[in-house]
Amino acid sequence: MAEETDLERTEPASARRLEQAREEGQVPRSREVGAFLVMIVAAVAFMLLGPWMVDRVSALFRRGLVVEPELTRDPSLILLRLADISADAMLIFAPLFGALVLAALLSPFFLGSWNFSTKALQPDPSRLDPLAGIARLVSWAGLVELLKAVAKAFLLGGIAAWVLWNERGELLAMFAQSVPGGLSSAGHLLNFSFFVIVSAMLVIVAVDVPFQLWQYHDKLKMSRQEVKQEGKELEGNPEIKGRIRQLQRDAARKRMMAAVPTADVIITNPTHYAVALAYTKGMAAPKVLAKGVGEIALKIRELGAAGAIPMVEAAPLARALYRHVNLDQEIPSTLYAAVAEVLAYIYQLNTWRKSGGEYPLPPREIAVPSALVPEALHG
């Protein structure tokens, strides 16, 4: 059951999944938005530019129907005349065509899906599979598109019938008007009817856009396993990262243990803590070469014993050094006095080893600021 649940696509698409989809040319699209925008722009353009276009086209027709005497004498001039008339016709319709092209290009912005992808242009033989095409036609998405087409036909057909019925008096009145007046009334009626019918498409757009967005994001949903895998790819495999950290700790521990034989003294707890210090001429303060608790502390003491490194039992000082001083870091000024007692003893011990005399006693009750002494592990 757990595996089945992990494989179900129940998680929303991640930002990376959405970006990959865009790179492959998969963006939310609504043909209804494009159709509505083109049609409404055409309706507005006809309402604003209609009279001007009718006048210019009428003048162009009159010009084209006039035959000058020189055209009958030189037929080659006819081609030049046709080219001139065609250029004027293109200039007349250029504002309308420009507005329609701009509307078609801007329509994807309403869904935030204007996108250019070279991957979408690459040939895909699977798109030529007839069985896959039939499956798309009879799929749930195909059924939805069919229902949308039927609903759109009923809606627009009903609106058109209502407009014609509502304007039936105007239509009948045109038969009693003169030709110019009738043409003018017919133009206004066509503009109004076209605008109303196209405006009805806004209802279709209001339904289709949320549906297309939902369908797009539903299609890109991810399973829990995919989310986990993507997280591993983005952040790195936790097991590999843990292994790297372990190797780094092992390498640091080896370097630390290799520095123990060079220490001047090892301060112990006596058993659970061990801190190796070194102080040479030129240092501003003694430096911690190695530190550890438990088995690591035991290993530090073993290496110290093998190298004849002096050991001083000072539980509070060992705990304070372990907690507040990092490896290869000099001790803080608050511990200068306590460490100075230890180094003074080491100096006396080294002198005794060279010259003999009375054996020096290790320091007792080394004073350490209470704020620097953490609770002991086992006393």
Residue pairs with C-beta under 8 A, 6 or more apart in sequence:
5 224
6 223
6 224
6 225
7 223
7 225
8 223
8 224
9 221
9 222
9 223
10 221
10 223
10 224
11 221
11 222
11 223
11 224
11 226
11 227
12 217
12 221
12 222
13 21
13 217
13 220
13 221
13 222
14 222
14 227
14 230
16 230
16 234
17 220
17 222
17 230
18 220
21 27
21 220
22 115
22 117
23 117
23 119
24 117
24 119
24 120
25 115
25 117
25 119
25 120
25 121
26 216
26 220
27 108
27 111
27 113
27 114
27 115
27 216
28 111
28 112
28 113
28 212
28 213
28 216
29 108
29 111
29 113
29 212
30 110
30 111
30 205
30 208
30 209
30 212
32 148
32 152
32 201
32 204
32 205
32 208
32 209
33 107
33 110
33 111
33 205
33 208
33 209
34 104
34 107
34 108
35 201
36 198
36 201
36 202
36 204
36 205
37 103
37 104
37 106
37 107
37 110
38 100
38 103
38 104
38 107
39 198
39 201
40 103
40 198
40 199
40 201
41 99
41 100
41 102
41 103
42 96
42 99
42 100
42 194
42 198
43 191
43 194
43 195
43 198
43 199
44 195
45 95
45 96
45 99
45 100
46 53
46 96
46 191
46 194
47 191
47 195
49 95
49 96
50 187
50 191
51 187
53 92
53 93
53 96
54 187
56 88
56 92
57 89
57 92
60 85
60 88
60 89
60 92
63 85
64 85
70 77
71 77
71 78
71 81
108 114
108 115
110 209
111 209
111 212
111 213
126 132
136 142
141 215
144 211
148 204
148 208
151 204
152 201
152 204
155 200
155 203
155 204
156 197
156 200
156 201
159 196
159 197
159 200
160 193
160 197
163 192
163 193
163 196
163 197
164 171
164 193
167 189
167 192
167 193
170 185
170 189
171 189
173 185
174 182
174 185
174 186
174 189
175 182
177 185
222 230
232 238
252 327
253 296
256 289
256 290
256 291
256 292
256 327
257 290
257 299
257 300
257 303
259 276
259 278
259 289
259 290
260 266
260 276
260 289
260 290
260 300
260 303
260 304
260 307
260 309
261 303
261 304
261 306
261 307
261 309
262 278
262 289
263 276
263 277
263 278
263 289
263 290
263 304
263 309
264 277
264 278
264 279
264 286
264 309
264 310
264 343
264 346
265 276
265 277
265 309
265 310
265 311
265 312
265 342
265 343
265 346
266 274
266 275
266 276
266 277
266 300
266 301
266 304
266 309
266 310
266 311
266 312
267 273
267 274
267 275
267 277
267 311
267 312
267 313
267 314
267 317
267 318
267 321
267 342
268 274
268 275
268 297
268 301
268 311
268 312
268 313
268 314
268 318
269 297
269 313
269 315
269 318
269 319
269 376
269 377
270 313
270 315
271 297
271 298
271 378
272 293
272 294
272 297
272 376
272 377
272 378
273 291
273 292
273 293
273 297
273 315
273 318
273 319
273 322
273 377
274 290
274 291
274 292
274 293
274 296
274 297
274 298
274 300
274 301
274 304
274 318
275 288
275 290
275 291
275 318
275 321
275 322
275 325
276 288
276 289
276 290
276 291
276 300
276 304
276 309
277 286
277 287
277 288
277 289
277 321
277 331
277 339
277 342
278 286
278 287
278 289
279 285
279 286
279 287
279 343
283 330
284 330
285 330
285 331
285 333
285 336
285 339
286 330
286 331
286 339
286 343
287 328
287 329
287 330
287 331
288 321
288 325
288 326
288 327
288 328
288 329
288 330
288 331
289 327
289 328
290 300
290 327
291 300
291 321
291 322
291 325
291 327
292 299
292 300
292 322
293 322
293 377
294 377
301 311
303 309
304 311
305 311
310 346
310 349
312 342
312 345
312 346
312 362
312 363
313 362
314 338
314 342
314 363
314 366
315 376
315 379
316 366
316 368
316 373
317 335
317 338
317 339
317 342
317 366
317 368
319 373
319 374
319 376
320 335
320 338
320 368
320 369
320 372
320 373
320 374
321 331
321 335
323 372
323 374
324 332
324 335
324 372
325 331
325 332
325 335
331 339
334 369
334 372
335 368
335 369
335 372
337 367
338 366
338 367
338 368
341 363
341 366
342 363
342 366
344 363
345 360
345 362
345 363
348 360
349 360
351 357
352 358
352 359
352 360
